[in-house]
């Protein structure tokens, strides 16, 4: 178990959905929070509703100047939780270039943009906690997921690389890969979403993993086996099933 009281964590992507639910759980555990997303007004609403100390710092992770200004305002933190993402379902046969670019730039590049400016301080202090949100969709290519699945695969590989480099230091890295969560993003899906979870339940599982000393967690458990198992299928069988 980690100690949360007296710690300061930066939650990036905390204005709604899973991010807001994780903020609630962490605040109740006694953690001081800095909440970031693009809307200052919405962040202040979320911060005011939390039981513990929370500060709102607006930031656009797709903009380098905005990120650098936020990093300077937030200052050193004990941990950072990367939750920001955007999503539009679309196949390669009918893609929207702007939406694909936004998914890649926010979900992956934006996260790397923030982490690359926070990690050096943690490495120098030899102390810190980095939590990265991947997705079950990031394990292997899926139909209708151009942009989103690729960006999440990037975040997952980045987390693995950080874990390789930092596992013998004082900086802990964790990766969490959720399945379907009922949010404004999944409302865009026109298909049945098996094992879909409410944000509050997903946040409890998310925080349970943050309390552990394990690197990676994928949930829901049985549903995650379907995606993780795809890595072991030969191409001809995988694309016959999913294509």
Buried (B, 14 or more C-beta within 10 A) or exposed (E): EBEBEEBBBBBBBBBBBBBBBBBBBBBEBBBBBBBBBBEBEBBBEBBEEBEBEBBBBBBBBBBEEBBBBBBEEBEBBBBBBBBBBBBBBBEEEEEEEEBBEBBBBBBBBBBBBBBEBBBEBBBEEEBBBBBBBBBBBBBBBBEBBBBBBBBBBBBBBBBBEBBEEBEEEEBBBBBBBBBBBBBEBBEEEEEEEEBBBEBBBBBBBBBEBBEEEEBBBBBBEEBBEBBBEBEEBEEEEBEEEEE
